[in-house]
Amino acid sequence: MTEQQAPAGENPQEKVWSGRFSEPVSDLVKRYTASVFFDQRMAMQDIRGSLAHAKMLARQKIIADADLAAIENGMEQIRGEIERGEFNWNLDDEDVHLNIEKRLTALVGDAGKRLHTGRSRNDQVATDIRLWLRDTLDTIDGLLAAYIGSLLKLAERHAETPLPGFTHLQVAQPVTFGHHLLAYVEMAQRDRSRVQDCRRRMNRLPLGAAALAGTTYPIDREFVAKELGFDGVCENSLDAVSDRDFAIEFTSVASIIMVHVSRLSEELILWMSPRVGFIDIADRFCTGSSIMPQKKNPDVPELARGKSGRVFGHLMGLLTLMKGQPLAYNKDNQEDKEPIFDTADTVIDTLRIFADMMGESVNAAGETVPNIRVRPEAMAAALKQGFATATDLADYLVKKGLPFRDAHEAVARAVRAAETKGCDLPDLSLAELQAFSPLIADDVFGVLTVAGSLAARNHIGGTAPAQVKAAIARARSRIA
């Protein structure tokens, strides 16, 4: 008998639950109900959970120490086979759990059969997916930190670079490019907070709930929780095996991350357009056209914008999956894996490439250069097109004693006059400006400059360069 063959007297095609049934499962049903070809990615978590469970069973004298030793040795061999790509994943064994259990039994005999004492696949899978998601959330948290770090470096380079701030996609007021990027830093910091909160809420051990009602064996769930790094145990056995709110919360958190990335993507795409020309993106993040040789397309941000819808769809799918299920476990819950896995893959890949794209690289001359190349002259030209300092003129008049509504009206008339003349507000003469209010004096021109507008907003959260630099320092202190 080879190591992969079943022990004597057993049919390798029989299911572990087949004693109840009078005929075998059809091949079509096998394919339809099996999950092994996607849930095998939880194999290492399944092994970790099984080892902790076996250790507890031996500690509680439910299985012998010799059985524990055999299980540990067998699992170590299985771990190596999986890592080397040598493990034989079998559709007949349905899922990752039974594949590993069958292989363990083939390796160590009855000790492998005793491993499942006091547990069910219901609490086993709930434990495995929480372990897998916990590892994934830690990865995403680290990638968010790297992404924030890249944004901060670029923001620091441009803490004083003027940029038109927009509302309704119309020029509104001057900001700095660094200040604009810090808005995405704030979003990403909140994303990290949500990731950490999600991890904290899901870090409860379901194992020990068994199928739905608990077990008659004298298990020690707190011991297993400590072994696996859980903060505590799920306190209701029905809830432990049947609920997937941690998966829904994960895809919700992931969706918000992708909303933020998608908004930045939209701006990068817009800014890179020759009609705007605020930035250029390094060539390695772009592609060309099969027919138009002049094209340089921002494919990475475009695809990230598109992939956001993919993640949103998984969130809706999981909500719909759970909304009609009675307690406790139902086979429907097998459908939680692929949305979770794809969501994780999408977010991880997106954050990894955005941390790179928004960061820096070393060019052929050995110089460290940003991958987002800013064109300050295009930003400055755009600031002259939309009367960006009009609000500053209104504030100037208010400080001279004019009620704000009257100041607003006077500046609106000045803007209309400048528009008719085809110039910006600072291009109007003092006499022309005084026609709209006698309170205007020659000190007004310091107010109407972009630099003056930026410097005037010198408070926490404001766009004054000094405040931008202070905000960058605060954000850096929070990355760790």
C-alpha positions as a printed NumPy array, in Angstrom:
array([[  0.   ,   0.   ,   0.   ],
       [  1.373,   3.439,  -0.904],
       [  1.132,   6.336,   1.545],
       [ -1.658,   7.922,  -0.525],
       [ -3.77 ,   4.758,  -0.529],
       [ -6.596,   4.223,   1.951],
       [ -6.083,   1.906,   4.935],
       [ -7.114,  -1.699,   4.45 ],
       [-10.86 ,  -2.266,   4.323],
       [-11.684,   1.232,   3.212],
       [-12.887,   2.398,  -0.19 ],
       [-10.959,   5.523,  -1.155],
       [-14.046,   6.759,  -3.063],
       [-16.279,   6.644,   0.021],
       [-17.152,   9.901,   1.751],
       [-16.548,  10.226,   5.472],
       [-20.304,  10.612,   5.823],
       [-21.37 ,   7.98 ,   3.228],
       [-22.661,   5.397,   5.733],
       [-26.054,   7.136,   5.802],
       [-26.567,   6.86 ,   2.038],
       [-27.605,   3.965,  -0.217],
       [-26.038,   5.226,  -3.449],
       [-22.949,   7.244,  -4.302],
       [-23.017,  10.918,  -5.167],
       [-23.155,  11.588,  -8.9  ],
       [-20.108,  13.09 , -10.614],
       [-22.126,  16.192, -11.485],
       [-23.068,  16.733,  -7.835],
       [-19.459,  16.16 ,  -6.789],
       [-18.288,  18.934,  -9.083],
       [-21.155,  21.221,  -8.128],
       [-20.704,  20.894,  -4.37 ],
       [-16.923,  20.586,  -4.092],
       [-14.858,  23.54 ,  -2.923],
       [-11.386,  22.016,  -2.773],
       [-10.084,  23.774,  -5.856],
       [-10.59 ,  27.206,  -4.289],
       [-10.574,  26.614,  -0.523],
       [ -7.219,  24.796,  -0.638],
       [ -5.637,  28.229,  -0.198],
       [ -6.681,  27.919,   3.468],
       [ -4.588,  24.772,   3.864],
       [ -1.99 ,  26.266,   6.197],
       [ -4.694,  27.789,   8.388],
       [ -6.481,  24.428,   8.442],
       [ -3.292,  22.732,   9.614],
       [ -2.72 ,  25.391,  12.306],
       [ -6.273,  25.009,  13.572],
       [ -6.087,  21.218,  13.567],
       [ -2.799,  21.18 ,  15.471],
       [ -4.179,  23.49 ,  18.155],
       [ -7.31 ,  21.319,  18.397],
       [ -5.235,  18.136,  18.677],
       [ -3.024,  19.672,  21.349],
       [ -6.123,  20.584,  23.354],
       [ -7.603,  17.083,  22.934],
       [ -4.417,  15.53 ,  24.313],
       [ -4.212,  18.069,  27.131],
       [ -7.798,  17.211,  28.11 ],
       [ -7.026,  13.446,  27.921],
       [ -9.563,  13.023,  25.096],
       [ -6.876,  11.508,  22.86 ],
       [ -3.568,   9.91 ,  23.849],
       [ -0.253,  11.73 ,  23.761],
       [  0.904,   9.177,  21.194],
       [ -1.973,  10.202,  18.927],
       [ -0.959,  13.852,  19.275],
       [  2.62 ,  13.059,  18.334],
       [  1.472,  11.083,  15.298],
       [ -0.851,  13.904,  14.217],
       [  1.918,  16.483,  14.597],
       [  4.355,  14.392,  12.568],
       [  1.776,  13.703,   9.885],
       [  0.786,  17.354,   9.622],
       [  4.399,  18.378,   9.254],
       [  4.75 ,  16.023,   6.304],
       [  1.525,  17.319,   4.768],
       [  2.679,  20.913,   5.221],
       [  5.854,  20.111,   3.311],
       [  3.957,  18.372,   0.517],
       [  1.694,  21.386,   0.08 ],
       [  4.578,  23.868,   0.128],
       [  6.452,  21.838,  -2.492],
       [  3.352,  21.456,  -4.68 ],
       [  3.35 ,  17.674,  -4.216],
       [  0.021,  17.301,  -2.397],
       [ -2.647,  15.399,  -4.335],
       [ -5.831,  17.462,  -4.097],
       [ -8.765,  15.14 ,  -4.704],
       [-12.22 ,  16.228,  -5.881],
       [-13.775,  13.179,  -4.201],
       [-12.737,  14.578,  -0.826],
       [-14.797,  17.742,  -1.41 ],
       [-12.814,  20.397,   0.434],
       [ -9.497,  21.36 ,   1.988],
       [-10.491,  19.905,   5.356],
       [-11.315,  16.389,   4.183],
       [ -8.357,  16.288,   1.794],
       [ -5.963,  16.988,   4.645],
       [ -7.768,  14.642,   7.045],
       [ -7.745,  11.804,   4.498],
       [ -4.044,  12.287,   3.83 ],
       [ -3.319,  12.427,   7.548],
       [ -5.195,   9.162,   8.104],
       [ -3.282,   7.548,   5.258],
       [ -0.046,   8.614,   6.924],
       [ -0.739,   7.904,  10.61 ],
       [ -3.764,   5.598,  10.685],
       [ -6.265,   5.751,  13.551],
       [ -4.662,   8.804,  15.126],
       [ -5.749,  10.73 ,  12.058],
       [ -9.304,   9.515,  12.508],
       [ -9.338,  10.739,  16.109],
       [ -8.399,  14.317,  15.141],
       [-11.985,  15.249,  14.327],
       [-13.197,  14.343,  17.825],
       [-15.175,  17.204,  19.351],
       [-15.425,  19.329,  16.231],
       [-17.374,  19.587,  12.976],
       [-16.472,  20.912,   9.571],
       [-18.908,  23.714,  10.439],
       [-16.766,  25.158,  13.22 ],
       [-13.585,  24.04 ,  11.457],
       [-14.254,  26.089,   8.321],
       [-15.426,  29.074,  10.37 ],
       [-12.096,  28.946,  12.212],
       [-10.014,  28.513,   9.073],
       [-11.575,  31.445,   7.253],
       [-11.117,  33.699,  10.288],
       [ -7.465,  32.693,  10.517],
       [ -7.005,  33.298,   6.784],
       [ -8.781,  36.659,   6.895],
       [ -6.806,  37.73 ,   9.934],
       [ -3.571,  37.09 ,   8.049],
       [ -4.985,  38.927,   5.046],
       [ -6.03 ,  41.95 ,   7.086],
       [ -2.512,  42.175,   8.503],
       [ -1.149,  42.175,   4.948],
       [ -3.605,  44.873,   3.843],
       [ -2.78 ,  47.008,   6.878],
       [  0.908,  46.875,   5.989],
       [  0.202,  47.747,   2.356],
       [ -1.938,  50.71 ,   3.391],
       [  0.953,  51.945,   5.514],
       [  3.295,  51.661,   2.508],
       [  0.775,  53.457,   0.279],
       [  0.44 ,  56.257,   2.833],
       [  4.218,  56.53 ,   2.979],
       [  4.382,  56.994,  -0.799],
       [  1.678,  59.659,  -0.726],
       [  3.515,  61.512,   2.026],
       [  6.793,  61.578,   0.109],
       [  5.064,  63.041,  -2.93 ],
       [  3.11 ,  65.493,  -0.772],
       [  6.322,  66.648,   0.881],
       [  7.896,  67.325,  -2.51 ],
       [  4.931,  69.531,  -3.377],
       [  3.953,  71.086,  -0.062],
       [  4.271,  74.499,  -1.714],
       [  3.205,  73.702,  -5.308],
       [ -0.008,  75.622,  -6.097],
       [ -2.883,  73.632,  -7.594],
       [ -6.432,  74.701,  -8.445],
       [ -8.854,  73.29 ,  -5.907],
       [-12.104,  72.29 ,  -7.586],
       [-15.742,  72.004,  -6.639],
       [-18.163,  70.771,  -9.313],
       [-14.988,  70.356, -11.421],
       [-14.82 ,  74.148, -11.601],
       [-11.843,  76.133, -10.302],
       [-12.685,  77.096,  -6.733],
       [ -9.714,  78.181,  -4.594],
       [ -5.957,  77.638,  -4.593],
       [ -4.577,  74.706,  -2.633],
       [ -1.207,  73.014,  -2.815],
       [ -0.683,  69.702,  -4.538],
       [  0.699,  68.384,  -1.259],
       [ -2.465,  69.433,   0.561],
       [ -4.572,  67.699,  -2.079],
       [ -2.634,  64.444,  -1.649],
       [ -3.034,  64.66 ,   2.115],
       [ -6.788,  64.255,   1.631],
       [ -6.05 ,  60.753,   0.326],
       [ -3.713,  60.177,   3.256],
       [ -6.607,  60.939,   5.603],
       [ -8.806,  58.469,   3.726],
       [ -6.14 ,  55.77 ,   3.862],
       [ -5.593,  56.346,   7.568],
       [ -9.299,  55.776,   8.157],
       [ -9.039,  52.68 ,   5.975],
       [ -6.297,  51.362,   8.255],
       [ -8.477,  52.039,  11.267],
       [-11.361,  50.108,   9.702],
       [ -9.029,  47.21 ,   8.829],
       [ -7.821,  47.053,  12.422],
       [-11.366,  47.278,  13.8  ],
       [-12.506,  44.506,  11.472],
       [ -9.629,  42.329,  12.651],
       [-10.476,  42.972,  16.288],
       [-14.149,  42.048,  15.874],
       [-13.479,  38.88 ,  13.89 ],
       [-10.697,  37.648,  16.21 ],
       [-12.923,  35.254,  18.135],
       [-12.604,  31.47 ,  18.026],
       [-15.57 ,  29.487,  16.612],
       [-13.92 ,  26.099,  17.174],
       [-15.722,  24.155,  19.888],
       [-19.166,  25.074,  18.61 ],
       [-19.04 ,  21.768,  16.679],
       [-21.942,  21.349,  14.254],
       [-24.22 ,  23.856,  15.973],
       [-24.811,  22.953,  19.624],
       [-21.369,  22.457,  21.134],
       [-19.911,  19.088,  22.105],
       [-20.194,  16.575,  24.919],
       [-16.404,  16.246,  25.245],
       [-14.611,  18.206,  28.021],
       [-12.899,  20.606,  25.637],
       [-10.989,  23.746,  26.578],
       [-11.903,  26.413,  24.043],
       [ -9.947,  29.165,  25.794],
       [ -6.767,  27.111,  25.453],
       [ -7.304,  26.732,  21.7  ],
       [ -8.07 ,  30.429,  21.375],
       [ -4.798,  31.313,  23.065],
       [ -2.867,  28.814,  20.928],
       [ -4.23 ,  30.403,  17.754],
       [ -3.909,  34.013,  18.869],
       [ -7.623,  34.733,  19.198],
       [ -8.757,  37.35 ,  21.702],
       [-11.536,  35.115,  22.99 ],
       [-14.193,  32.624,  21.901],
       [-17.523,  32.984,  20.11 ],
       [-19.994,  32.679,  22.967],
       [-22.965,  31.208,  21.099],
       [-22.487,  27.972,  19.205],
       [-25.229,  28.692,  16.653],
       [-23.809,  32.098,  15.838],
       [-20.253,  30.766,  15.738],
       [-20.87 ,  28.331,  12.876],
       [-23.506,  30.125,  10.848],
       [-22.795,  33.828,  10.738],
       [-20.52 ,  35.486,   8.219],
       [-20.765,  39.097,   9.29 ],
       [-16.968,  39.176,   9.591],
       [-16.786,  38.345,   5.867],
       [-19.36 ,  41.008,   5.04 ],
       [-17.473,  43.526,   7.162],
       [-14.236,  42.62 ,   5.404],
       [-15.72 ,  43.183,   1.946],
       [-17.294,  46.41 ,   3.203],
       [-13.922,  47.652,   4.454],
       [-12.352,  46.546,   1.179],
       [-15.044,  48.365,  -0.788],
       [-14.338,  51.637,   1.015],
       [-10.615,  51.211,   0.33 ],
       [-11.43 ,  50.732,  -3.351],
       [-13.732,  53.793,  -3.353],
       [-10.815,  55.896,  -2.179],
       [ -8.379,  54.361,  -4.665],
       [-10.934,  54.818,  -7.428],
       [-11.355,  58.516,  -6.643],
       [ -7.6  ,  59.04 ,  -6.785],
       [ -7.521,  57.028, -10.011],
       [-10.117,  59.309, -11.572],
       [ -8.053,  62.357, -10.692],
       [ -4.822,  60.841, -12.001],
       [ -6.566,  60.014, -15.276],
       [ -7.974,  63.538, -15.524],
       [ -4.71 ,  65.233, -14.547],
       [ -2.743,  63.195, -17.098],
       [ -5.008,  64.167, -19.983],
       [ -3.215,  66.595, -22.341],
       [ -6.204,  68.91 , -21.945],
       [ -5.236,  69.29 , -18.286],
       [ -1.596,  68.217, -18.205],
       [ -0.994,  68.538, -14.469],
       [  0.988,  65.297, -14.188],
       [  2.683,  62.521, -16.078],
       [  2.818,  58.93 , -14.852],
       [  5.98 ,  56.873, -15.27 ],
       [  5.954,  54.754, -18.412],
       [  5.971,  51.405, -16.642],
       [  2.49 ,  52.061, -15.253],
       [  1.054,  52.937, -18.668],
       [  0.417,  51.268, -22.017],
       [  0.157,  52.359, -25.633],
       [ -2.371,  51.939, -28.384],
       [ -2.391,  49.236, -31.061],
       [ -3.339,  51.822, -33.711],
       [ -2.412,  55.305, -32.415],
       [  1.348,  55.546, -31.894],
       [  1.183,  58.791, -29.902],
       [ -0.948,  57.362, -27.112],
       [  0.17 ,  56.859, -23.514],
       [ -2.735,  55.458, -21.557],
       [ -3.   ,  55.486, -17.725],
       [ -4.08 ,  51.848, -17.612],
       [ -3.218,  51.197, -13.96 ],
       [ -5.554,  53.863, -12.532],
       [ -8.195,  53.014, -15.135],
       [ -8.143,  49.357, -14.195],
       [ -8.167,  50.145, -10.474],
       [-11.222,  52.323, -11.054],
       [-12.859,  49.397, -12.832],
       [-11.861,  46.811, -10.236],
       [-13.646,  48.811,  -7.548],
       [-16.947,  47.617,  -9.045],
       [-15.755,  44.025,  -8.786],
       [-15.222,  44.418,  -5.025],
       [-18.546,  46.235,  -4.533],
       [-20.231,  43.308,  -6.283],
       [-18.713,  40.84 ,  -3.825],
       [-20.094,  42.883,  -0.923],
       [-23.577,  42.814,  -2.434],
       [-23.19 ,  39.111,  -3.148],
       [-22.33 ,  38.268,   0.462],
       [-25.169,  40.391,   1.819],
       [-27.574,  38.587,  -0.492],
       [-26.038,  35.215,   0.409],
       [-26.745,  35.711,   4.112],
       [-30.048,  37.572,   4.121],
       [-32.346,  34.553,   3.78 ],
       [-30.54 ,  31.889,   5.772],
       [-32.075,  30.372,   8.895],
       [-29.8  ,  29.224,  11.694],
       [-27.509,  27.335,  11.773],
       [-25.029,  26.3  ,   9.067],
       [-26.27 ,  25.913,   5.487],
       [-24.398,  24.82 ,   2.366],
       [-25.009,  28.346,   0.995],
       [-22.106,  29.459,   3.189],
       [-19.664,  27.637,   0.924],
       [-20.269,  30.545,  -1.466],
       [-18.538,  32.98 ,   0.901],
       [-15.017,  31.827,  -0.029],
       [-14.584,  32.943,  -3.619],
       [-15.867,  36.504,  -3.034],
       [-13.587,  36.839,   0.   ],
       [-10.555,  35.455,  -1.829],
       [-11.091,  37.589,  -4.924],
       [-11.714,  40.7  ,  -2.831],
       [ -8.488,  40.117,  -0.925],
       [ -6.491,  39.484,  -4.099],
       [ -7.906,  42.6  ,  -5.761],
       [ -7.247,  44.921,  -2.817],
       [ -3.771,  43.535,  -2.136],
       [ -2.696,  43.808,  -5.785],
       [ -4.181,  47.307,  -6.092],
       [ -2.527,  48.656,  -2.947],
       [  0.798,  47.076,  -3.85 ],
       [  0.882,  48.717,  -7.279],
       [ -0.422,  52.078,  -6.002],
       [  2.221,  52.194,  -3.268],
       [  4.76 ,  51.758,  -6.072],
       [  3.135,  54.12 ,  -8.579],
       [  2.684,  56.952,  -6.079],
       [  6.215,  56.394,  -4.788],
       [  9.713,  56.884,  -6.136],
       [ 12.232,  55.025,  -8.252],
       [ 15.872,  55.361,  -9.255],
       [ 16.452,  56.484, -12.826],
       [ 19.303,  55.566, -15.18 ],
       [ 21.407,  58.41 , -13.748],
       [ 21.062,  56.978, -10.237],
       [ 18.713,  59.762,  -9.118],
       [ 15.651,  59.149,  -6.965],
       [ 12.666,  60.523,  -8.859],
       [  8.913,  60.413,  -8.244],
       [  6.829,  58.128, -10.434],
       [  4.162,  60.846, -10.569],
       [  5.855,  63.762, -12.311],
       [  4.149,  67.043, -11.51 ],
       [  3.948,  69.936, -13.99 ],
       [  3.682,  73.061, -11.807],
       [  3.473,  75.388, -14.803],
       [  0.255,  73.725, -16.005],
       [ -1.24 ,  74.002, -12.517],
       [ -0.256,  77.68 , -12.312],
       [ -1.809,  78.372, -15.718],
       [ -5.061,  76.72 , -14.645],
       [ -5.189,  78.901, -11.53 ],
       [ -5.408,  81.969, -13.792],
       [ -8.505,  80.681, -15.557],
       [-11.114,  80.447, -12.837],
       [-10.841,  83.526, -10.567],
       [ -9.408,  81.297,  -7.855],
       [ -8.773,  84.196,  -5.42 ],
       [-12.294,  85.658,  -5.598],
       [-13.132,  84.405,  -2.1  ],
       [ -9.952,  86.038,  -0.813],
       [-11.194,  89.379,  -2.152],
       [-14.526,  88.856,  -0.387],
       [-12.717,  88.036,   2.864],
       [-10.578,  91.159,   2.394],
       [-13.7  ,  93.322,   2.186],
       [-15.243,  91.67 ,   5.246],
       [-12.098,  92.448,   7.227],
       [-12.504,  96.058,   6.082],
       [-15.968,  96.115,   7.649],
       [-18.308,  95.145,   4.813],
       [-20.966,  92.487,   5.646],
       [-20.153,  89.192,   3.93 ],
       [-23.256,  89.143,   1.733],
       [-22.454,  92.634,   0.465],
       [-18.833,  91.606,  -0.069],
       [-19.99 ,  88.533,  -1.977],
       [-22.117,  90.718,  -4.269],
       [-19.325,  93.22 ,  -4.886],
       [-16.821,  90.484,  -5.785],
       [-19.343,  88.741,  -8.047],
       [-19.674,  91.981, -10.031],
       [-15.892,  92.315, -10.164],
       [-15.607,  88.753, -11.507],
       [-18.196,  89.525, -14.169],
       [-16.231,  92.61 , -15.209],
       [-12.953,  90.671, -15.387],
       [-14.641,  87.935, -17.39 ],
       [-15.908,  90.523, -19.857],
       [-12.45 ,  92.02 , -20.116],
       [-10.869,  88.6  , -20.529],
       [ -8.515,  88.827, -17.546],
       [ -8.116,  87.571, -13.993],
       [ -8.981,  89.633, -10.908],
       [ -5.358,  90.636, -10.116],
       [ -5.141,  92.061, -13.654],
       [ -7.808,  94.69 , -12.928],
       [ -6.457,  98.1  , -11.961],
       [ -6.95 ,  99.567,  -8.514],
       [ -9.415, 102.089,  -9.94 ],
       [-11.408,  99.324, -11.611],
       [-11.553,  97.338,  -8.375],
       [-12.545, 100.389,  -6.342],
       [-15.578, 100.797,  -8.592],
       [-17.023,  97.77 ,  -6.83 ],
       [-16.156,  98.954,  -3.301],
       [-14.44 , 102.107,  -2.013],
       [-12.977,  99.952,   0.796],
       [-10.479,  98.451,  -1.621],
       [ -6.963,  99.912,  -1.289],
       [ -3.613,  99.116,  -2.903],
       [ -2.927,  96.39 ,  -0.311],
       [ -5.543,  94.278,  -2.113],
       [ -3.025,  92.954,  -4.642],
       [ -1.168,  91.016,  -1.956],
       [ -4.461,  89.307,  -1.143],
       [ -5.206,  88.435,  -4.767],
       [ -1.993,  86.469,  -5.356],
       [ -2.033,  82.681,  -5.21 ],
       [  0.824,  82.689,  -2.7  ],
       [ -1.068,  85.136,  -0.488],
       [ -4.211,  83.033,  -0.703],
       [ -2.346,  79.901,   0.34 ],
       [ -0.424,  81.552,   3.185],
       [ -3.611,  83.088,   4.605],
       [ -5.087,  79.655,   5.393],
       [ -2.602,  79.021,   8.155],
       [ -4.555,  76.818,  10.564],
       [ -4.711,  73.084,  11.213],
       [ -6.303,  71.44 ,   8.196],
       [ -5.597,  74.484,   6.03 ],
       [ -3.619,  74.561,   2.818],
       [ -0.875,  76.968,   3.917],
       [  2.478,  75.287,   3.13 ],
       [  3.519,  75.441,   6.778],
       [  0.35 ,  73.58 ,   7.751],
       [  0.853,  71.028,   4.979],
       [  4.353,  70.255,   6.273],
       [  3.043,  69.949,   9.831],
       [  0.285,  67.613,   8.66 ],
       [  2.848,  65.427,   6.863],
       [  4.872,  65.147,  10.07 ],
       [  1.78 ,  64.15 ,  12.053],
       [  0.787,  61.565,   9.459],
       [  4.269,  60.045,   9.468],
       [  4.104,  59.609,  13.227],
       [  0.906,  57.582,  12.798],
       [  2.188,  55.153,  10.165],
       [  3.995,  52.842,  12.559]])
